[in-house]
Amino acid sequence: MGGIRKMGITIICSMRVTDFEEWKVGFDSHASGREKAGISVTAYQNINDPHNAIGIVKAPSKEAWTQFFSRSQIQENMRSSGVIGESDIKLLQEA
């Protein structure tokens, strides 16, 4: 018996940031761009590491996420918001 498979993917995006509060201001300022791309994100701060910002992302597909996240404007926004180094990204599909 197969059920209806849910569409979309979940992404866990973990980033080192210089200052979480500064990063969060930059993150919040780009909500409309994410919305236009069909992507929603909830931001978290790691309790055990205040310089670790984590986004739990919902995207329509891997391709939609990759296209959005790889845009040079997004990468520049991340750098200017205090993201340090590469993000650790895990793409998940509900089983």
N, C-alpha and C positions, 0 to 999 in steps of 0.2 A: 504494500500500500504506500504509494508516494503522496505526500502532501504538497501543498503549494509552497514552492521554494521562495523565500524572501529575496527580494532584489537588493542589490547594493552590498557594500563592504564596510567593515569597521577598520580603522587604522589607529594604532597607538604610536604617537610621535613623541619621543623623549628628547629634550634639548637641554644643554648647559646654557645658562644665562648669567650675565654679569650681575643683574639685579632683577629679581622677579617682578617687583612692582612696576619698574620701568618697562619691562618686557610686556606686562599685562596691558599697560596703556597702549602700546603699539599694536598688540594683538587685537584689543577691542576696537581700535580705530579702523580695522579692515574687515569688520563683520559684513558689510554690504557686498564686498567683493566675493567673499565666500558664499554668501546667500545666492548671488547671481550665478555662481558655478554649481549650485545645487549641493553645496558642502556645508555641513554643520559641525561645529567643534565645541566641546566643553573643555575648558582649561583647568588644570589642577597644578598645585605646587606640592612637590614631594615633601612630606612632613619630616623625613630623615635627612633631606638634603635641600635646603632652601634655594639653591642655585640650579635646581632641576625642575624645569617646566614640562608638563606632560599634557598633550592634547589627545582627547578621545574623539576621533573623527568619524563621521558618517558620510559616505560618498556614494554616488549612484553606481560607480564602477571603478575598477583599477585604472582604466584609461582616463576617466574624468579626473581622478586624483592626481595621476602622474602629469597630465596636461596642466592642471592648476598649480601643483607644487613646483614644477620645473620652470615656471615662468620667471624671467629675470627680475621682474618687479617684486615677486614674492620673496625671492632669495635676498634681494636688496633690503626689503622691509624687515626680514628676519635679522640681518646683520645690523641694521640701524636700531633695532629694538634690543640689541644686546645678546643675540644668540652667538655662542662661541663654538666653533668647529662644526662637525657634521651632526645631523640629527640621526637618532636611532629610530628607524621606522619599521613597524611590523604591520603587514597587511593581513587582515583576517576575514574569512568568509564563514558565516554561520553554517554549522553542520546540520 
